[in-house]
Amino acid sequence: MMERIRIRKMIYLLGVALVLVGFCSCTDKVTAEPKIGKWLATMQVSDTEELPFDFDLSKNEDGTLAMTLKNADERVMVDEIVLNNDSITVRMPVFEGYIAGTYSETEIRGAFIKESLDRVVPFHAVFGNSPRFKTNAEPTVDLSGIWKVDFDYDKEAAYPAKGIFYQDEGIVTGTFRTTTGDYRYLEGVVDGNTLKLSTFDGAHVFLFTAKANDSILEGTFYSGNHSVEKFKAVRDETFELPSADELTFLKEGYDRFDFSFPNEKGEVISLQDPMFKDKVVLVQVMGTWCPNCLDETKFYMEYVKNNAHKDVQFVGLAFEYAKTEEKAFNGIRRLKDRIGVSYPILLAQIGTSDKNKANEKLPMLNHVLSYPTTIYLDKKGEVHKIHTGFNGPATGDKYVAFKEEFDETIKKLLAE
């Protein structure tokens, strides 16, 4: 019964998406391709708020279209674009989501869709070199610096963050760091005393708006059109989040970490497998839907390529919201193929990325607080430390410091 209800809900949502994108074209006339160059896109995250982002359209050597998503210093390459009469489908790299719509030479209208999560966000793009955010006034504040932030401060689920912003006249870049990772490359403006920041990286649809003075921010965080959180912040150059190495640990009564999950061949793999014997092992709790996990996976693969240690073994445990094993393993294969992942990724969970459910699969941990989380095991299989979250390239100096600390940790474990 519940499955039928879920299917009906999916059909309804996809039906809405099809209406939004106008798939039912009444003509077979071939439409001229979207123009090459700069585009400005918006996603409707609420009745009153739109999230803007920039992208470039270009041509590959084979003549097919390519899209480059732009957020501050980040560039996300998208090379799976299909045109059919006046319809367009843009599949995101690695991640499940896609844009589907109709197009002309100067306009694309449709939706950003994540089927497994039943999410549909209206999408619109126009050709031309327009500013990301329109402004009406010169900035009256300079927000450069460090901010102590509280998200969802009016709820039990409140959580802290560290805002790191750089302002050049009215243009603002930076990110929010949390105990579970960063909120990606953010780019925006100060319009009078109003801060506006946005990002779309193929998975996250994030918009932040706030009223500001030189020492206080009060605003709203929109995640797609499914989540809204209030936040407030005060300027605090000394603020730091709790150590990422102290948030997750083995529960009392457990002295070992272990797992037992299948690979895509159906083979059940555990830490007793010969590939882990007498090696430093890094167990990555992750999901193919998770951009911070993707950043971490890219870092791990960079390390593997530059440090051919036979005594270091990585393994991923994927917690997937795909509804079937087949779709989950398809996502895992897509990640491995697109990024060139050489280490095994096992399927730990399907149907949800709920962290409480994940904790049931890894009961020796006090909690699964974040995707990703990495468990560092020494050559004897004992837990050296557990690192919660991942602060990627968007965090600047924090990312550089993490890389140096990671290298020192691995060298220490190899020397034992």
C-alpha positions as a Markdown table, in Angstrom:
| # | Residue | x | y | z |
|---|---|---|---|---|
| 1 | Met | 0.0 | 0.0 | 0.0 |
| 2 | Met | 2.7 | 2.5 | 1.0 |
| 3 | Glu | 4.7 | 1.6 | -2.1 |
| 4 | Arg | 1.7 | 2.4 | -4.3 |
| 5 | Ile | 1.3 | 5.7 | -2.5 |
| 6 | Arg | 5.0 | 6.5 | -3.1 |
| 7 | Ile | 4.7 | 5.6 | -6.8 |
| 8 | Arg | 1.6 | 7.8 | -7.2 |
| 9 | Lys | 3.5 | 10.7 | -5.5 |
| 10 | Met | 6.4 | 10.2 | -7.9 |
| 11 | Ile | 4.2 | 10.1 | -10.9 |
| 12 | Tyr | 2.4 | 13.3 | -9.7 |
| 13 | Leu | 5.7 | 15.1 | -9.1 |
| 14 | Leu | 7.2 | 14.1 | -12.4 |
| 15 | Gly | 3.9 | 15.1 | -14.1 |
| 16 | Val | 4.3 | 18.5 | -12.6 |
| 17 | Ala | 7.9 | 18.6 | -13.9 |
| 18 | Leu | 6.7 | 17.6 | -17.4 |
| 19 | Val | 4.2 | 20.4 | -17.4 |
| 20 | Leu | 6.8 | 22.8 | -16.2 |
| 21 | Val | 9.3 | 21.9 | -18.9 |
| 22 | Gly | 6.8 | 21.7 | -21.7 |
| 23 | Phe | 7.9 | 18.3 | -23.0 |
| 24 | Cys | 4.7 | 17.9 | -25.0 |
| 25 | Ser | 5.8 | 19.9 | -28.0 |
| 26 | Cys | 3.2 | 20.0 | -30.8 |
| 27 | Thr | 5.8 | 20.3 | -33.6 |
| 28 | Asp | 8.7 | 18.3 | -34.9 |
| 29 | Lys | 10.5 | 21.4 | -36.1 |
| 30 | Val | 14.2 | 21.4 | -35.1 |
| 31 | Thr | 14.9 | 24.4 | -32.9 |
| 32 | Ala | 18.2 | 26.3 | -33.3 |
| 33 | Glu | 20.7 | 25.4 | -30.5 |
| 34 | Pro | 21.1 | 27.6 | -27.4 |
| 35 | Lys | 23.6 | 30.3 | -28.1 |
| 36 | Ile | 27.2 | 29.8 | -27.1 |
| 37 | Gly | 28.4 | 32.2 | -24.4 |
| 38 | Lys | 27.3 | 33.5 | -21.0 |
| 39 | Trp | 23.9 | 32.7 | -19.4 |
| 40 | Leu | 22.2 | 33.8 | -16.2 |
| 41 | Ala | 19.9 | 31.2 | -14.6 |
| 42 | Thr | 17.5 | 31.3 | -11.7 |
| 43 | Met | 15.8 | 28.7 | -9.5 |
| 44 | Gln | 12.6 | 29.4 | -7.7 |
| 45 | Val | 13.3 | 28.4 | -4.0 |
| 46 | Ser | 10.2 | 30.1 | -2.5 |
| 47 | Asp | 7.2 | 32.1 | -3.6 |
| 48 | Thr | 9.3 | 35.3 | -3.3 |
| 49 | Glu | 12.9 | 34.2 | -3.6 |
| 50 | Glu | 14.9 | 33.2 | -6.7 |
| 51 | Leu | 18.5 | 31.7 | -6.6 |
| 52 | Pro | 20.7 | 33.1 | -9.4 |
| 53 | Phe | 23.8 | 31.5 | -10.8 |
| 54 | Asp | 26.0 | 31.8 | -13.9 |
| 55 | Phe | 27.0 | 29.3 | -16.5 |
| 56 | Asp | 28.8 | 29.3 | -19.8 |
| 57 | Leu | 27.7 | 27.2 | -22.8 |
| 58 | Ser | 30.4 | 26.0 | -25.2 |
| 59 | Lys | 31.1 | 23.3 | -27.8 |
| 60 | Asn | 33.1 | 20.1 | -27.3 |
| 61 | Glu | 35.5 | 19.0 | -30.0 |
| 62 | Asp | 32.8 | 16.6 | -31.3 |
| 63 | Gly | 30.3 | 19.5 | -31.7 |
| 64 | Thr | 28.2 | 18.6 | -28.6 |
| 65 | Leu | 27.2 | 21.2 | -26.0 |
| 66 | Ala | 29.0 | 21.6 | -22.7 |
| 67 | Met | 28.0 | 23.7 | -19.7 |
| 68 | Thr | 30.3 | 25.3 | -17.1 |
| 69 | Leu | 28.7 | 26.2 | -13.8 |
| 70 | Lys | 30.4 | 29.1 | -12.1 |
| 71 | Asn | 30.4 | 29.9 | -8.3 |
| 72 | Ala | 33.2 | 32.3 | -7.2 |
| 73 | Asp | 36.4 | 30.3 | -8.0 |
| 74 | Glu | 34.6 | 27.0 | -8.6 |
| 75 | Arg | 34.0 | 25.7 | -12.1 |
| 76 | Val | 31.8 | 22.6 | -12.6 |
| 77 | Met | 32.0 | 21.0 | -16.0 |
| 78 | Val | 28.8 | 19.4 | -17.3 |
| 79 | Asp | 29.1 | 17.5 | -20.6 |
| 80 | Glu | 25.9 | 15.4 | -20.8 |
| 81 | Ile | 23.5 | 17.7 | -22.7 |
| 82 | Val | 20.8 | 16.2 | -25.0 |
| 83 | Leu | 18.7 | 18.3 | -27.4 |
| 84 | Asn | 15.5 | 16.8 | -28.9 |
| 85 | Asn | 13.4 | 19.1 | -31.1 |
| 86 | Asp | 12.8 | 22.0 | -28.6 |
| 87 | Ser | 13.5 | 19.9 | -25.5 |
| 88 | Ile | 16.7 | 19.9 | -23.5 |
| 89 | Thr | 18.1 | 17.6 | -20.8 |
| 90 | Val | 21.2 | 18.5 | -18.8 |
| 91 | Arg | 22.5 | 15.7 | -16.6 |
| 92 | Met | 24.8 | 16.7 | -13.7 |
| 93 | Pro | 28.2 | 15.1 | -13.4 |
| 94 | Val | 28.3 | 12.3 | -10.8 |
| 95 | Phe | 25.1 | 13.4 | -9.1 |
| 96 | Glu | 21.6 | 12.2 | -9.8 |
| 97 | Gly | 19.9 | 15.5 | -10.5 |
| 98 | Tyr | 19.2 | 16.9 | -13.9 |
| 99 | Ile | 17.7 | 19.9 | -15.6 |
| 100 | Ala | 14.9 | 19.2 | -18.1 |
| 101 | Gly | 13.1 | 21.8 | -20.1 |
| 102 | Thr | 12.4 | 23.5 | -23.4 |
| 103 | Tyr | 14.7 | 25.9 | -25.1 |
| 104 | Ser | 15.2 | 28.5 | -27.7 |
| 105 | Glu | 18.4 | 30.2 | -28.8 |
| 106 | Thr | 18.2 | 32.7 | -25.9 |
| 107 | Glu | 16.1 | 31.0 | -23.2 |
| 108 | Ile | 15.8 | 27.7 | -21.3 |
| 109 | Arg | 12.8 | 27.1 | -19.1 |
| 110 | Gly | 12.1 | 23.9 | -17.1 |
| 111 | Ala | 13.0 | 22.3 | -13.7 |
| 112 | Phe | 15.9 | 20.9 | -11.7 |
| 113 | Ile | 14.8 | 17.4 | -10.7 |
| 114 | Lys | 16.0 | 14.8 | -8.2 |
| 115 | Glu | 13.8 | 11.8 | -8.6 |
| 116 | Ser | 14.9 | 9.7 | -5.7 |
| 117 | Leu | 14.1 | 12.6 | -3.3 |
| 118 | Asp | 10.8 | 13.6 | -5.1 |
| 119 | Arg | 12.2 | 17.2 | -5.6 |
| 120 | Val | 11.4 | 19.5 | -8.5 |
| 121 | Val | 12.7 | 23.1 | -8.5 |
| 122 | Pro | 11.6 | 25.5 | -11.3 |
| 123 | Phe | 14.5 | 26.6 | -13.5 |
| 124 | His | 14.8 | 29.5 | -16.0 |
| 125 | Ala | 17.9 | 30.8 | -17.9 |
| 126 | Val | 18.4 | 33.6 | -20.3 |
| 127 | Phe | 21.4 | 34.3 | -22.7 |
| 128 | Gly | 23.6 | 37.3 | -22.0 |
| 129 | Asn | 26.2 | 38.7 | -19.7 |
| 130 | Ser | 23.9 | 39.8 | -16.8 |
| 131 | Pro | 25.1 | 40.3 | -13.2 |
| 132 | Arg | 24.4 | 37.4 | -10.8 |
| 133 | Phe | 22.4 | 39.7 | -8.5 |
| 134 | Lys | 20.9 | 43.0 | -9.4 |
| 135 | Thr | 21.7 | 45.7 | -6.9 |
| 136 | Asn | 19.8 | 49.0 | -6.1 |
| 137 | Ala | 22.3 | 50.7 | -3.8 |
| 138 | Glu | 26.0 | 51.0 | -3.0 |
| 139 | Pro | 27.1 | 48.8 | -0.1 |
| 140 | Thr | 26.9 | 50.4 | 3.4 |
| 141 | Val | 28.8 | 47.6 | 5.2 |
| 142 | Asp | 32.0 | 45.6 | 4.6 |
| 143 | Leu | 31.5 | 42.0 | 5.7 |
| 144 | Ser | 35.0 | 40.7 | 5.1 |
| 145 | Gly | 36.2 | 38.5 | 8.0 |
| 146 | Ile | 35.2 | 35.8 | 10.3 |
| 147 | Trp | 31.6 | 35.4 | 11.7 |
| 148 | Lys | 30.2 | 33.2 | 14.5 |
| 149 | Val | 27.0 | 31.8 | 13.0 |
| 150 | Asp | 24.0 | 30.0 | 14.5 |
| 151 | Phe | 21.6 | 28.2 | 12.0 |
| 152 | Asp | 18.1 | 27.2 | 13.0 |
| 153 | Tyr | 18.7 | 29.1 | 16.2 |
| 154 | Asp | 15.0 | 29.1 | 17.1 |
| 155 | Lys | 14.7 | 25.3 | 17.0 |
| 156 | Glu | 16.1 | 22.3 | 18.9 |
| 157 | Ala | 18.1 | 21.3 | 15.8 |
| 158 | Ala | 20.2 | 24.5 | 16.1 |
| 159 | Tyr | 23.8 | 24.2 | 15.0 |
| 160 | Pro | 26.9 | 26.4 | 14.8 |
| 161 | Ala | 28.9 | 27.5 | 11.8 |
| 162 | Lys | 31.8 | 29.7 | 10.9 |
| 163 | Gly | 31.2 | 32.4 | 8.2 |
| 164 | Ile | 34.3 | 33.3 | 6.1 |
| 165 | Phe | 33.7 | 36.2 | 3.8 |
| 166 | Tyr | 35.8 | 38.3 | 1.4 |
| 167 | Gln | 34.3 | 41.6 | 0.1 |
| 168 | Asp | 35.6 | 43.6 | -2.9 |
| 169 | Glu | 33.5 | 46.7 | -3.1 |
| 170 | Gly | 30.0 | 45.2 | -3.4 |
| 171 | Ile | 31.0 | 41.6 | -4.5 |
| 172 | Val | 31.2 | 39.0 | -1.7 |
| 173 | Thr | 32.6 | 35.5 | -1.9 |
| 174 | Gly | 33.3 | 32.9 | 0.8 |
| 175 | Thr | 31.5 | 30.1 | 2.6 |
| 176 | Phe | 30.0 | 28.8 | 5.8 |
| 177 | Arg | 31.9 | 26.0 | 7.6 |
| 178 | Thr | 29.9 | 23.7 | 9.9 |
| 179 | Thr | 30.9 | 20.7 | 11.9 |
| 180 | Thr | 29.8 | 18.5 | 9.0 |
| 181 | Gly | 31.5 | 20.3 | 6.2 |
| 182 | Asp | 31.3 | 23.5 | 4.2 |
| 183 | Tyr | 28.4 | 25.1 | 2.3 |
| 184 | Arg | 30.3 | 25.3 | -0.9 |
| 185 | Tyr | 31.7 | 28.2 | -3.0 |
| 186 | Leu | 29.3 | 31.1 | -2.4 |
| 187 | Glu | 29.1 | 34.2 | -4.5 |
| 188 | Gly | 27.0 | 37.3 | -4.2 |
| 189 | Val | 26.6 | 41.0 | -3.3 |
| 190 | Val | 26.0 | 43.5 | -0.6 |
| 191 | Asp | 23.0 | 45.6 | -1.8 |
| 192 | Gly | 22.9 | 48.6 | 0.6 |
| 193 | Asn | 22.8 | 46.7 | 3.9 |
| 194 | Thr | 21.5 | 43.4 | 2.4 |
| 195 | Leu | 23.7 | 40.4 | 1.9 |
| 196 | Lys | 22.8 | 37.9 | -0.9 |
| 197 | Leu | 24.8 | 34.7 | -1.6 |
| 198 | Ser | 24.1 | 31.7 | -3.8 |
| 199 | Thr | 25.5 | 28.5 | -5.3 |
| 200 | Phe | 24.5 | 25.8 | -7.6 |
| 201 | Asp | 27.1 | 23.0 | -8.1 |
| 202 | Gly | 25.0 | 20.3 | -9.6 |
| 203 | Ala | 23.7 | 19.1 | -6.3 |
| 204 | His | 23.3 | 21.9 | -3.8 |
| 205 | Val | 20.8 | 24.7 | -4.5 |
| 206 | Phe | 21.7 | 27.2 | -1.8 |
| 207 | Leu | 20.5 | 30.8 | -1.3 |
| 208 | Phe | 21.4 | 33.0 | 1.7 |
| 209 | Thr | 19.9 | 36.4 | 2.3 |
| 210 | Ala | 20.5 | 38.6 | 5.3 |
| 211 | Lys | 20.3 | 42.1 | 6.7 |
| 212 | Ala | 23.7 | 43.3 | 7.9 |
| 213 | Asn | 25.6 | 45.9 | 9.8 |
| 214 | Asp | 29.3 | 45.9 | 10.6 |
| 215 | Ser | 28.9 | 43.4 | 13.4 |
| 216 | Ile | 25.6 | 41.5 | 13.1 |
| 217 | Leu | 23.9 | 39.4 | 10.4 |
| 218 | Glu | 20.3 | 38.2 | 10.5 |
| 219 | Gly | 19.0 | 36.1 | 7.6 |
| 220 | Thr | 17.5 | 33.1 | 5.9 |
| 221 | Phe | 19.0 | 30.0 | 4.3 |
| 222 | Tyr | 17.1 | 28.4 | 1.5 |
| 223 | Ser | 18.1 | 24.8 | 0.5 |
| 224 | Gly | 16.2 | 24.3 | -2.8 |
| 225 | Asn | 12.5 | 24.7 | -2.2 |
| 226 | His | 12.2 | 22.1 | 0.5 |
| 227 | Ser | 14.1 | 23.6 | 3.5 |
| 228 | Val | 14.2 | 27.1 | 5.1 |
| 229 | Glu | 16.4 | 28.0 | 8.1 |
| 230 | Lys | 16.9 | 31.2 | 9.9 |
| 231 | Phe | 20.4 | 32.2 | 10.9 |
| 232 | Lys | 22.1 | 35.0 | 12.9 |
| 233 | Ala | 25.8 | 35.9 | 13.1 |
| 234 | Val | 28.1 | 38.2 | 15.0 |
| 235 | Arg | 31.6 | 39.2 | 13.9 |
| 236 | Asp | 34.2 | 37.2 | 15.8 |
| 237 | Glu | 37.7 | 36.9 | 14.4 |
| 238 | Thr | 38.7 | 34.4 | 17.1 |
| 239 | Phe | 35.8 | 32.0 | 16.6 |
| 240 | Glu | 36.6 | 28.3 | 15.8 |
| 241 | Leu | 34.4 | 25.2 | 15.5 |
| 242 | Pro | 35.0 | 22.1 | 17.6 |
| 243 | Ser | 37.8 | 19.9 | 16.3 |
| 244 | Ala | 36.6 | 17.6 | 13.6 |
| 245 | Asp | 38.6 | 14.8 | 15.2 |
| 246 | Glu | 36.7 | 14.9 | 18.5 |
| 247 | Leu | 33.0 | 14.7 | 17.4 |
| 248 | Thr | 32.7 | 11.0 | 16.5 |
| 249 | Phe | 34.2 | 8.2 | 18.5 |
| 250 | Leu | 33.8 | 4.5 | 19.5 |
| 251 | Lys | 31.0 | 4.0 | 22.0 |
| 252 | Glu | 31.7 | 2.5 | 25.4 |
| 253 | Gly | 31.8 | -1.2 | 25.2 |
| 254 | Tyr | 33.4 | -1.3 | 21.7 |
| 255 | Asp | 37.1 | -1.5 | 21.2 |
| 256 | Arg | 37.1 | -2.1 | 17.4 |
| 257 | Phe | 35.5 | -0.7 | 14.3 |
| 258 | Asp | 34.1 | -3.1 | 11.7 |
| 259 | Phe | 31.8 | -3.4 | 8.7 |
| 260 | Ser | 30.4 | -6.0 | 6.4 |
| 261 | Phe | 28.7 | -4.8 | 3.2 |
| 262 | Pro | 28.5 | -5.9 | -0.5 |
| 263 | Asn | 30.4 | -4.7 | -3.5 |
| 264 | Glu | 28.8 | -4.4 | -6.9 |
| 265 | Lys | 29.6 | -8.1 | -7.6 |
| 266 | Gly | 27.5 | -9.1 | -4.6 |
| 267 | Glu | 30.6 | -10.1 | -2.6 |
| 268 | Val | 30.4 | -9.2 | 1.1 |
| 269 | Ile | 33.5 | -7.4 | 2.2 |
| 270 | Ser | 34.6 | -6.8 | 5.8 |
| 271 | Leu | 37.8 | -5.7 | 7.5 |
| 272 | Gln | 38.9 | -9.3 | 7.6 |
| 273 | Asp | 39.3 | -9.3 | 3.8 |
| 274 | Pro | 43.0 | -9.9 | 2.8 |
| 275 | Met | 43.1 | -6.4 | 1.1 |
| 276 | Phe | 43.2 | -4.8 | 4.5 |
| 277 | Lys | 45.6 | -7.1 | 6.3 |
| 278 | Asp | 48.6 | -5.3 | 7.9 |
| 279 | Lys | 47.7 | -2.0 | 6.2 |
| 280 | Val | 46.7 | 1.5 | 7.3 |
| 281 | Val | 43.0 | 1.6 | 6.4 |
| 282 | Leu | 40.8 | 4.7 | 5.8 |
| 283 | Val | 37.1 | 3.9 | 5.9 |
| 284 | Gln | 35.1 | 6.7 | 4.2 |
| 285 | Val | 31.4 | 7.0 | 5.2 |
| 286 | Met | 29.9 | 8.7 | 2.2 |
| 287 | Gly | 27.2 | 9.0 | -0.4 |
| 288 | Thr | 27.4 | 9.5 | -4.2 |
| 289 | Trp | 24.8 | 12.3 | -3.8 |
| 290 | Cys | 27.1 | 14.4 | -1.5 |
| 291 | Pro | 29.3 | 17.2 | -2.9 |
| 292 | Asn | 31.5 | 17.3 | 0.2 |
| 293 | Cys | 32.0 | 13.6 | -0.2 |
| 294 | Leu | 33.0 | 14.2 | -3.8 |
| 295 | Asp | 35.5 | 16.8 | -2.8 |
| 296 | Glu | 36.9 | 14.4 | -0.3 |
| 297 | Thr | 37.0 | 11.5 | -2.8 |
| 298 | Lys | 38.9 | 13.7 | -5.3 |
| 299 | Phe | 41.4 | 14.6 | -2.5 |
| 300 | Tyr | 41.8 | 10.9 | -1.7 |
| 301 | Met | 42.4 | 10.0 | -5.3 |
| 302 | Glu | 44.9 | 12.8 | -5.7 |
| 303 | Tyr | 46.7 | 11.3 | -2.7 |
| 304 | Val | 46.6 | 7.8 | -4.1 |
| 305 | Lys | 48.0 | 8.9 | -7.4 |
| 306 | Asn | 50.9 | 10.9 | -5.8 |
| 307 | Asn | 51.7 | 8.4 | -3.0 |
| 308 | Ala | 51.8 | 4.8 | -4.3 |
| 309 | His | 51.9 | 3.2 | -0.8 |
| 310 | Lys | 51.1 | -0.4 | -0.9 |
| 311 | Asp | 50.4 | -0.3 | 2.9 |
| 312 | Val | 47.5 | 2.2 | 2.7 |
| 313 | Gln | 44.1 | 1.1 | 1.7 |
| 314 | Phe | 41.0 | 3.2 | 1.2 |
| 315 | Val | 37.4 | 1.9 | 1.2 |
| 316 | Gly | 34.1 | 3.7 | 0.8 |
| 317 | Leu | 30.8 | 2.8 | 2.5 |
| 318 | Ala | 28.0 | 4.3 | 0.5 |
| 319 | Phe | 24.8 | 5.4 | 2.2 |
| 320 | Glu | 22.4 | 6.0 | -0.8 |
| 321 | Tyr | 18.9 | 7.4 | -1.0 |
| 322 | Ala | 18.4 | 5.6 | -4.4 |
| 323 | Lys | 15.3 | 3.4 | -4.0 |
| 324 | Thr | 16.9 | 0.1 | -5.4 |
| 325 | Glu | 20.2 | -1.6 | -5.2 |
| 326 | Glu | 20.5 | -1.4 | -9.0 |
| 327 | Lys | 20.1 | 2.4 | -9.0 |
| 328 | Ala | 22.5 | 2.7 | -6.0 |
| 329 | Phe | 25.2 | 0.7 | -7.7 |
| 330 | Asn | 24.7 | 2.7 | -10.9 |
| 331 | Gly | 25.4 | 5.8 | -8.9 |
| 332 | Ile | 28.5 | 4.2 | -7.4 |
| 333 | Arg | 29.8 | 3.1 | -10.8 |
| 334 | Arg | 29.1 | 6.6 | -12.2 |
| 335 | Leu | 31.2 | 8.2 | -9.4 |
| 336 | Lys | 34.0 | 5.7 | -9.9 |
| 337 | Asp | 34.0 | 6.2 | -13.7 |
| 338 | Arg | 33.8 | 10.0 | -13.7 |
| 339 | Ile | 36.4 | 10.6 | -11.0 |
| 340 | Gly | 38.6 | 7.5 | -11.6 |
| 341 | Val | 38.1 | 6.0 | -8.1 |
| 342 | Ser | 40.4 | 3.0 | -7.8 |
| 343 | Tyr | 39.4 | 1.9 | -4.3 |
| 344 | Pro | 36.4 | -0.2 | -3.5 |
| 345 | Ile | 33.1 | 1.4 | -2.6 |
| 346 | Leu | 30.6 | -0.9 | -0.8 |
| 347 | Leu | 26.8 | -0.4 | -0.6 |
| 348 | Ala | 25.9 | 0.2 | 3.1 |
| 349 | Gln | 22.3 | 1.4 | 2.7 |
| 350 | Ile | 19.6 | 2.2 | 0.2 |
| 351 | Gly | 16.4 | 4.2 | 0.3 |
| 352 | Thr | 17.6 | 6.9 | 2.7 |
| 353 | Ser | 20.6 | 8.9 | 3.8 |
| 354 | Asp | 19.1 | 9.3 | 7.3 |
| 355 | Lys | 22.0 | 9.4 | 9.8 |
| 356 | Asn | 20.0 | 7.6 | 12.5 |
| 357 | Lys | 19.5 | 4.7 | 10.1 |
| 358 | Ala | 23.2 | 4.8 | 9.2 |
| 359 | Asn | 24.1 | 4.5 | 12.8 |
| 360 | Glu | 22.2 | 1.3 | 13.0 |
| 361 | Lys | 24.6 | -0.1 | 10.3 |
| 362 | Leu | 27.6 | 1.2 | 12.3 |
| 363 | Pro | 26.5 | 0.7 | 15.9 |
| 364 | Met | 30.0 | 1.0 | 17.3 |
| 365 | Leu | 30.0 | 4.8 | 16.6 |
| 366 | Asn | 28.5 | 7.2 | 19.0 |
| 367 | His | 26.7 | 8.7 | 16.0 |
| 368 | Val | 27.0 | 9.3 | 12.3 |
| 369 | Leu | 27.0 | 13.1 | 12.4 |
| 370 | Ser | 28.1 | 13.8 | 8.9 |
| 371 | Tyr | 28.6 | 12.6 | 5.4 |
| 372 | Pro | 31.5 | 12.2 | 4.9 |
| 373 | Thr | 33.2 | 10.8 | 8.0 |
| 374 | Thr | 36.5 | 9.0 | 7.8 |
| 375 | Ile | 37.7 | 6.4 | 10.3 |
| 376 | Tyr | 41.6 | 6.0 | 10.4 |
| 377 | Leu | 42.7 | 2.5 | 11.3 |
| 378 | Asp | 46.3 | 1.6 | 12.1 |
| 379 | Lys | 48.0 | -1.6 | 10.8 |
| 380 | Lys | 46.6 | -3.5 | 13.7 |
| 381 | Gly | 43.1 | -2.5 | 12.9 |
| 382 | Glu | 42.7 | -0.2 | 15.9 |
| 383 | Val | 41.0 | 3.2 | 15.5 |
| 384 | His | 43.6 | 6.0 | 15.5 |
| 385 | Lys | 41.1 | 8.8 | 15.0 |
| 386 | Ile | 37.7 | 9.6 | 13.3 |
| 387 | His | 37.4 | 12.7 | 11.2 |
| 388 | Thr | 33.9 | 14.2 | 10.9 |
| 389 | Gly | 33.0 | 16.1 | 7.8 |
| 390 | Phe | 35.2 | 17.6 | 5.1 |
| 391 | Asn | 36.2 | 21.2 | 4.6 |
| 392 | Gly | 37.0 | 21.4 | 0.9 |
| 393 | Pro | 38.8 | 23.9 | -1.4 |
| 394 | Ala | 36.1 | 26.5 | -0.7 |
| 395 | Thr | 37.4 | 26.9 | 2.8 |
| 396 | Gly | 40.9 | 28.2 | 1.7 |
| 397 | Asp | 43.4 | 28.0 | 4.5 |
| 398 | Lys | 41.4 | 25.4 | 6.4 |
| 399 | Tyr | 41.7 | 23.1 | 3.4 |
| 400 | Val | 45.4 | 23.7 | 3.1 |
| 401 | Ala | 45.9 | 22.9 | 6.8 |
| 402 | Phe | 43.8 | 19.7 | 6.5 |
| 403 | Lys | 46.0 | 18.4 | 3.6 |
| 404 | Glu | 49.2 | 19.0 | 5.6 |
| 405 | Glu | 47.7 | 17.3 | 8.7 |
| 406 | Phe | 46.4 | 14.4 | 6.6 |
| 407 | Asp | 49.9 | 13.8 | 5.2 |
| 408 | Glu | 51.5 | 13.9 | 8.7 |
| 409 | Thr | 48.9 | 11.4 | 10.0 |
| 410 | Ile | 49.4 | 8.9 | 7.3 |
| 411 | Lys | 53.2 | 9.1 | 7.6 |
| 412 | Lys | 52.9 | 8.5 | 11.4 |
| 413 | Leu | 50.6 | 5.5 | 10.9 |
| 414 | Leu | 52.9 | 4.0 | 8.2 |
| 415 | Ala | 55.9 | 4.4 | 10.5 |
| 416 | Glu | 54.3 | 2.4 | 13.4 |
